[in-house]
Amino acid sequence: RRSSDLHYEHLKGGDDLDPNYVLSSRVRTGRSIRGFCLPPHCSRGERRAVEKISVEALASLAGDFSGKYYALKNMTEKEQQQLIDDHFLFDKPVSPLLLASGMARDWPDGRGIWHNDSKTFLVWVNEEDHLRVISMQKGGNMKDVFKRFCTGLLTFEKLIKDKKYEFMWNEHLGYILTCPSNLGTGLRAGVHVKLPLLSKHAKFEETLKRLRLQKRGTGGVDTAAVGGVFDVSNADRLGFSEVQLVQMVVDGVKLLIEMEKRLEKGECIDSLIPAQK
């Protein structure tokens, strides 16, 4: 039975990751709207319906969550460039795997990005999933990021339910998303963190594994790290709640920074190597 926990107050700490090392913090998940095929198989009509339902719901968000939707097909070059510079925009899929699955059919029809005015809460529409919900900001305050993520996501879900729709979820698999690796919570909490010394250490990979974390380059999947800056996030989506996964990232990144600081002083880090979580 899959447990979901979007009570941000259950997270311990998270507002004290050292900003000299953590450049930005982000939490994302995906959601699918019940009654519509998933992106690899949906019809153009279904895709447009998902867009319409989502955009109407998002238009009802208020306060810190009030924002604007940009349809990919109507975007000016200036808007597009701005969103690319902000690292917000998703591009047309080019990987053979995604193309062969049928994900890029009718591109860019029915696709778009919505973000709040302060650009800290984003929703991608009809990319790999019906919906990707993202909370992000500069610096190391994961607590703020997670609070905004939970509040925004739950408010959005209520607005979807008001329109007589619901997200796909079942007790066995949790939230149903396009990629099997995202089943469960669909949640990836990550930070861009500077670890130039630790990343060269022989025990780096093993430490990440024991903390149930994974690393990528800051450009996303399959990119190399630049200047010792890595995107470090939870390795699991399934078998833990949202709060547990974010907690693993907060606690794990704290330890990684502690190790980096020891290496800066030329000290040994063997005593900090964690047991397997």
C-alpha positions in Angstrom: 0.0 0.0 0.0 1.5 3.3 -1.1 1.5 6.1 1.5 1.4 9.8 0.4 2.5 12.5 2.8 2.2 16.1 1.6 2.2 17.6 5.1 5.2 19.9 4.8 5.4 20.5 8.5 6.5 16.9 9.0 9.9 17.8 7.4 12.6 18.3 10.0 15.0 21.1 9.2 15.7 21.9 5.6 15.9 25.6 6.0 19.6 25.5 6.9 21.5 24.0 3.9 24.7 26.1 3.5 24.1 28.6 0.6 27.8 28.7 0.0 27.5 25.2 -1.3 23.8 24.8 -2.3 23.1 27.0 -5.3 19.4 26.1 -5.8 16.7 23.8 -4.5 13.9 22.1 -6.4 11.1 19.6 -5.8 9.1 18.2 -8.7 6.5 15.5 -9.3 4.2 14.4 -12.1 0.4 13.9 -12.2 -1.9 12.3 -14.8 -5.6 13.1 -15.1 -7.9 10.1 -14.9 -9.9 9.3 -18.0 -7.3 10.4 -20.6 -4.6 8.3 -22.2 -1.0 9.1 -21.2 1.2 11.2 -23.6 2.8 8.3 -25.6 -0.7 7.1 -26.7 -3.2 10.0 -26.3 -5.0 11.5 -29.2 -4.7 15.2 -30.2 -8.2 15.8 -28.8 -7.3 14.2 -25.4 -4.1 16.3 -25.2 -6.0 19.5 -25.9 -8.6 18.5 -23.2 -5.9 17.9 -20.6 -4.5 21.4 -21.5 -7.9 23.0 -21.2 -8.8 21.4 -17.9 -5.3 22.2 -16.4 -5.1 25.8 -17.7 -8.6 26.7 -16.4 -7.7 25.3 -13.0 -4.4 27.1 -12.9 -6.1 30.4 -13.8 -8.0 30.1 -10.4 -4.8 30.1 -8.4 -4.4 33.3 -6.4 -2.0 35.2 -4.1 1.6 33.9 -4.3 0.4 31.3 -6.8 -1.2 33.7 -9.3 0.5 33.4 -12.7 0.3 33.0 -16.5 0.2 30.2 -19.0 2.4 30.2 -22.1 1.3 27.8 -24.9 4.3 26.6 -26.8 2.7 27.2 -30.1 1.8 30.8 -29.4 5.1 31.8 -27.7 7.0 34.7 -29.1 10.8 34.1 -29.6 11.5 36.6 -26.9 9.2 34.7 -24.4 10.8 31.4 -25.5 14.3 32.7 -25.0 13.5 34.2 -21.6 12.1 30.8 -20.4 15.1 28.9 -21.8 17.4 31.4 -19.9 15.4 30.8 -16.7 15.9 27.0 -17.2 12.1 26.7 -17.3 11.3 25.5 -20.8 11.2 22.0 -21.9 12.4 21.3 -25.5 10.9 19.0 -28.1 12.0 15.4 -27.3 15.0 14.3 -29.3 15.9 11.0 -27.6 15.1 7.9 -29.8 13.3 6.3 -26.8 10.9 9.2 -26.4 10.3 9.7 -30.1 9.7 6.0 -30.7 7.1 6.0 -27.8 5.1 8.6 -29.7 5.6 11.4 -27.3 6.4 14.1 -29.8 3.3 13.7 -32.0 1.6 16.9 -33.1 4.4 18.9 -31.4 4.0 21.7 -30.1 0.2 21.4 -30.1 -1.4 21.2 -26.6 1.9 21.8 -24.8 2.8 24.7 -22.6 4.2 26.0 -19.4 2.5 27.9 -16.6 4.4 29.7 -13.8 3.6 32.0 -11.0 4.6 35.7 -11.1 7.7 35.1 -9.0 8.8 32.1 -11.1 9.1 29.8 -8.1 6.1 27.5 -8.9 5.8 25.9 -12.4 3.5 23.5 -14.2 4.5 21.8 -17.4 1.6 20.7 -19.5 1.7 17.6 -21.8 5.5 17.1 -21.9 6.4 13.5 -20.8 3.4 13.5 -18.4 0.1 15.2 -18.5 1.4 17.5 -15.8 4.7 18.2 -14.1 4.5 20.3 -11.0 7.7 22.1 -9.9 8.7 24.3 -6.9 12.2 25.9 -7.1 14.3 28.8 -5.9 17.9 29.9 -5.5 19.8 29.0 -2.4 19.4 26.2 0.1 16.0 26.7 1.8 14.5 23.3 0.9 11.9 23.8 3.6 10.4 26.8 1.8 10.5 25.0 -1.6 8.7 21.9 -0.1 6.1 24.0 1.6 5.3 25.8 -1.6 5.3 22.5 -3.5 2.8 20.9 -1.1 0.5 24.0 -0.8 0.5 24.6 -4.5 0.0 21.0 -5.5 -2.9 20.4 -3.1 -4.6 23.6 -4.1 -4.2 22.7 -7.8 -5.6 19.2 -7.1 -8.7 20.7 -5.4 -9.3 22.9 -8.4 -9.1 19.9 -10.7 -11.6 18.0 -8.5 -13.9 21.0 -8.6 -14.0 20.4 -12.3 -15.1 16.8 -11.6 -11.7 15.3 -12.6 -9.1 13.5 -10.5 -5.4 12.5 -10.6 -4.6 8.8 -11.4 -3.7 7.0 -8.2 -4.1 3.5 -6.8 -3.2 1.8 -3.6 -0.7 -0.6 -5.1 1.4 1.8 -7.4 0.7 5.2 -6.0 0.5 8.0 -8.6 0.4 6.7 -12.2 2.9 8.4 -14.5 4.3 7.8 -18.0 7.8 6.5 -17.0 7.7 3.4 -14.7 10.7 4.9 -12.8 8.3 7.7 -11.5 5.6 5.4 -10.2 4.8 6.0 -6.5 5.3 9.6 -5.5 6.8 10.8 -8.8 8.8 13.0 -6.5 12.4 14.2 -7.2 13.8 16.6 -4.6 17.2 17.9 -5.7 19.8 20.6 -5.1 22.6 22.0 -7.3 25.5 21.6 -4.9 29.2 22.4 -5.1 31.4 19.4 -4.2 34.7 19.8 -6.1 36.8 17.8 -3.7 34.3 15.2 -2.5 33.4 14.3 -6.1 37.0 13.3 -6.8 37.1 11.2 -3.6 37.1 7.4 -4.0 34.2 7.0 -1.6 31.9 9.5 -3.3 29.8 7.1 -5.3 29.5 4.7 -2.4 28.4 7.5 0.0 25.7 8.6 -2.4 24.4 5.0 -2.7 24.3 4.6 1.0 22.4 7.8 1.4 19.9 6.6 -1.3 20.9 9.7 -3.4 21.8 10.0 -7.1 23.9 12.6 -9.0 23.5 14.1 -12.4 25.1 17.1 -14.2 23.2 20.3 -13.7 21.9 20.1 -17.3 19.7 17.1 -16.3 19.9 13.4 -17.2 23.1 12.2 -18.9 24.9 15.6 -18.6 28.4 16.0 -17.1 29.1 18.1 -14.0 30.7 21.5 -14.5 33.0 23.0 -12.0 32.3 20.3 -9.4 28.6 21.3 -9.3 26.2 18.4 -9.2 22.4 17.9 -9.2 21.9 15.6 -6.2 18.5 14.1 -5.6 16.7 11.1 -4.1 17.2 7.9 -6.0 13.8 6.4 -5.0 10.2 7.3 -6.0 8.5 4.2 -4.7 8.4 2.7 -1.2 8.7 6.0 0.7 6.4 9.0 1.3 7.1 12.5 -0.1 8.3 13.8 3.3 10.6 10.8 3.8 12.2 11.4 0.3 12.8 15.1 0.9 14.1 14.3 4.4 16.7 11.9 2.8 17.9 14.7 0.5 18.1 17.3 3.3 20.0 15.0 5.7 22.1 13.6 2.9 23.2 16.9 1.4 24.0 18.2 4.8 26.4 15.3 5.3 27.9 15.7 1.8 28.7 19.4 2.6 30.2 18.4 6.0 32.5 16.0 4.1 33.4 18.6 1.5 34.4 21.1 4.4 36.6 18.4 6.0 38.4 17.8 2.7 39.0 21.5 2.3 40.8 21.4 5.6 42.8 18.4 4.5 41.1 16.2 7.0 40.0 12.5 6.7 36.3 11.8 6.1 36.2 8.1 6.9 34.4 8.7 10.2 31.6 10.5 8.3 30.9 7.6 5.8 27.3 6.7 6.5 25.8 3.2 7.0 23.4 2.0 4.2 20.0 3.7 4.6 
